[in-house]
Amino acid sequence: MGSTHLPSPGFEGIEVDRSAGAFSGGQETEMVQLLGPDGRLGSDPVFSDYAKRIDPEQLRGFYADMAKIRRFDQEATALQRQGELALWVPLTGQEAAQIGSGRASHPQDYIFPTYREHGVALTRNVDLAELLKQFRGISNGGWDPRQTNFHLYTLVLAAQTLHAVGYAMGIQRDQKAAEAAGSSDAKAAVVAYFGDGASSEGDVHESMVFASSFNAPVVFFCQNNHWAISVPTSVQTRIPLANRAKGYGFPGIRVDGNDVIAVHAVTEWALEHAREGKGPVLIEAYTYRVGAHTTADDPTKYRESAEEAEWRAKDPLQRLEAYLRAEGLADDAFFAQVKADGDELAAYVRRTTHELEVPDIQSAFANVYAEAHPLVAEEQAWFEEYSAGFVGEEAEGGDNN
């Protein structure tokens, strides 16, 4: 990316330049990393001071969030294996990318997720049990996005990037009108999450064209977890994904997606850049999907166990725990409490899932259109008549038993 001024507090007068010598034909490019896999703080020409300023309580919060969402992920996977969910989309390995970026957002910012951003949902105060309604097949969503500014999950690959840019353009116009009226409300931005696989979709290209053309306040956050189901990133692109931003005329930056401190720093900067009217930013969080794409997938069919082992050694929780312990910022009591909190969350999620009731079919028909539609009414009447034909048979079956 080109030289870009950093407007966030503590970054005044500093510029980022990730382009010079960044790419020479392979997959290597300069990457922001503050906390290495060994749990030691490194240096970065721009963001090192951020790591020194970050509050210890915030660091403990990052760890607690990552541990909690990993425990939630384990419980949801178990529920699917036991037949309580039709499908589940694991996030294990990507906790730092999601918690770091989610915690960098402000309440007024609006988030457009894919279907794997469970960690971001946690940072936006979404009831995690509500995430399971869609995967249990009893809801098209599960939560009210207006309460948390966290949109419903998008199952259509990359469609949310277009929605995000449109929403950002709306924010842009609303803020201009508010400023003209003398309002001092906090400025907002939008974050669009997507994966390396979705980056190959035309929707992403179109959304970036519009975002750049209209200088929309949107941050494109790509979690490059190396696999689009069974297709490796090397097949999808010949250059680092962050470099694609150059073609659209806005900054792109690659960050170690397993380093929660670096992710938070980069996302905080990018969001401030967007809020201040300086246009979009592309963040490529370089991470890894340790588990399956979904519970319907078997990653052993297409990747080597050695690769998975290599990335497990870069685990985002282990490296932050090592740092917290080495710096005396957390003790055994803290980690024990984090584990207990995770188990409590898992128990709540399991109990709530078992208590979920299947909605009546009338509500499903009622949600097709905002207003009554004669065709839907005709289909509902047919279905009710059809269903009524089984009532007697069910009763007879009960007597036979």
Stockholm file with secondary structure:
# STOCKHOLM 1.0

chainA/1-401         MGSTHLPSPGFEGIEVDRSAGAFSGGQETEMVQLLGPDGRLGSDPVFSDYAKRIDPEQLRGFYADMAKIRRFDQEATALQRQGELALWVPLTGQEAAQIGSGRASHPQDYIFPTYREHGVALTRNVDLAELLKQFRGISNGGWDPRQTNFHLYTLVLAAQTLHAVGYAMGIQRDQKAAEAAGSSDAKAAVVAYFGDGASSEGDVHESMVFASSFNAPVVFFCQNNHWAISVPTSVQTRIPLANRAKGYGFPGIRVDGNDVIAVHAVTEWALEHAREGKGPVLIEAYTYRVGAHTTADDPTKYRESAEEAEWRAKDPLQRLEAYLRAEGLADDAFFAQVKADGDELAAYVRRTTHELEVPDIQSAFANVYAEAHPLVAEEQAWFEEYSAGFVGEEAEGGDNN
#=GR chainA/1-401 SS CCCEECCSTTCTTCEECCCTTCCSSSSCCCCBCSBCTTSCBCCCTTTHHHHHHSCHHHHHHHHHHHHHHHHHHHHHHHHHHTTSSSCCCCCTTCHHHHHHHHHHSCTTSEEECCSCCHHHHHHTTCCHHHHHHHHHTSCSCCSCHHHHTBCCCCCSTTHHHHHHHHHHHHHHHHHHHHHHTTCCCCCCCEEEEEETTGGGSHHHHHHHHHHHHTTCCEEEEEEECSEETTEEHHHHCSSCGGGGHHHHTSCEEEEETTCHHHHHHHHHHHHHHHHTTCCCEEEEEECCCCSCSSTTCCGGGTSCHHHHHHHHTTCHHHHHHHHHHHTTSCCHHHHHHHHHHHHHHHHHHHHHHHHCCCCCHHHHHHTSCSSCCHHHHHHHHHHHHHHHTTHHHHHHHHHHC
#=GC SS_cons         CCCEECCSTTCTTCEECCCTTCCSSSSCCCCBCSBCTTSCBCCCTTTHHHHHHSCHHHHHHHHHHHHHHHHHHHHHHHHHHTTSSSCCCCCTTCHHHHHHHHHHSCTTSEEECCSCCHHHHHHTTCCHHHHHHHHHTSCSCCSCHHHHTBCCCCCSTTHHHHHHHHHHHHHHHHHHHHHHTTCCCCCCCEEEEEETTGGGSHHHHHHHHHHHHTTCCEEEEEEECSEETTEEHHHHCSSCGGGGHHHHTSCEEEEETTCHHHHHHHHHHHHHHHHTTCCCEEEEEECCCCSCSSTTCCGGGTSCHHHHHHHHTTCHHHHHHHHHHHTTSCCHHHHHHHHHHHHHHHHHHHHHHHHCCCCCHHHHHHTSCSSCCHHHHHHHHHHHHHHHTTHHHHHHHHHHC
//
